[in-house]
Amino acid sequence: MKDNILKFKDQEGNTIELELVAELYVNKNKYVVLAPLDENAEDEYIYRVDLDKDGNKEWNIIEEDKEFLEVKKEYKKLLY
């Protein structure tokens, strides 16, 4: 399970650990779902995985509501 734990720095420089709970494809785009390690936290975060000009992965916030709702719907299908 340790392989699914990702570490990020927030704006204040604090380390935040999130668990990679799902990877899915919607309309040929890859998305990841991340959740805090705190069992009491109810939030999950969805990012689109894009490639930069050098082929490196970038995790981008989904800005369009329609895209977000499509991905959320597909993620819920995985859960139920």
C-alpha angles and dihedrals in degrees: 000000000000089000089064094057115098126190124214135175118232124214091275093051095254118143115242122193120208131178120231100229101170146005118199142166124228122175091348092304123116120229134184129206117211129189133189116254090233105103091211093058114100099188125105125185128217121203132180113231111224131171121236123221090277094051095255119142119254122189108214132189114246106242101179117079093213093055092045093050092049092052092044090052092052091047091053089053088059091053099049 
